[in-house]
Amino acid sequence: MNRRVLAIALAINVVCATGFAQRIDFSGTWRLDREASTIITAEGLAGLGEPAPENLHVTHAANGGLLLSSRVNGAQPRAYLVEGGSTVPAPGGGTMLVATRWRNGALVSEGSARVDGNTVGIREVMTLSADGRTLTLEVTTTSPSGAETNTLVYRKAG
């Protein structure tokens, strides 16, 4: 019986450690590093100062919610419900529903919407460097003309 209890406790410990290890805190103020970034399309972080705001403010709440905002006049903050669905501005106008999940230490948001009669999709992958000083967002926009990816590299301010 003691071995069984020990085995169950060990299994729970491994599952919990794996789940919590993936949840990275992206909170902070970040400044765009244009030289390290690859910006090939005008679409990117729709609503925040396309394709990439100079400053990005990230709030990562204890409940797993994530809020991205910028200082651009008229910018629309992007709120993500991690492990759930959220509505964010769509490239080209309107809004889209995205699903946000943790995958291999990255926060991945994916969704699509109809914009001007066409299906437009996005895939955003957010990662943090091991030292916590570099935030990278790979934003892939898919439209009838194909897929394009902007790689936005931000350095922690302060």
WODA-V838540 format. One line per field, one symbol per residue. ss: DSSP state (H for helix, E for strand, L for the rest). burial: b if it has 24 or more other C-alpha atoms within 12 Angstrom, else e. A space follows every 10 residues. Layout:
ss: ???
burial: ???
//
This chain:
ss: LHHHHHHHHH HHHHHHHHHH HHLLLLLEEE EELLLLLELL LLLLLLLLLL LLLLEEEEEE LLLLLEEEEL LLLLLLLEEE LELEEEEEEL LLLLEEEEEE EEELLEEEEE EEEEELLEEE EEEEEEEELL LLLEEEEEEE EEELLEEEEE EEEEEELL
burial: eeeeeeeeee eeeeeeeeee eebbbbbbbb bbbeeebbbe bebbbbbbbb bbbbbbbbbb eeebbbbbbb eeeeebbbbb bbeeebbbbb bbeebbbbbb bbeeebbbbb bbbeeeeeeb bbbbbbbbee eeebbbbbbb bbbeeeebbb bbbbbbee
//
